[in-house]
């Protein structure tokens, strides 16, 4: 538990080891920097098959993506939500983004956390703000995002 937040990681794949503490610390930083004072966040690490199924089920998209976030409760200063990130997508995309698999996964989890706290990336201005916040929280985790790399997240 970090301050008023309970953050748990569930590893639903067996192909790669996961640095759970690093993911929890990054999401803790994101939510503690928001207007929320307490909450419960679940981080699920999955493979592409499960991510594809979730995309079909919840978004009617017939393909896997890197990260999904679901707000479960948002009342006053309490936030409950789930972040689901694909480790297989992170493995595939990391090299082209100048990151390791673990760093790419961390970026996905930060991105999902930012969505839970209210940021979106639907237009150019909000995408720019999202990138700045991602960069800030990655740097808080000791990681520099290479400049000039085009990302889908």
Secondary structure as UniProt FT lines:
FT   TURN            3..4
FT   STRAND          5..11
FT   HELIX           20..32
FT   STRAND          38..46
FT   HELIX           48..54
FT   HELIX           55..59
FT   STRAND          67..75
FT   TURN            76..77
FT   STRAND          78..86
FT   HELIX           87..93
FT   HELIX           95..97
FT   HELIX           101..116
FT   TURN            117..118
FT   HELIX           124..140
FT   TURN            141..142
FT   TURN            147..148
//
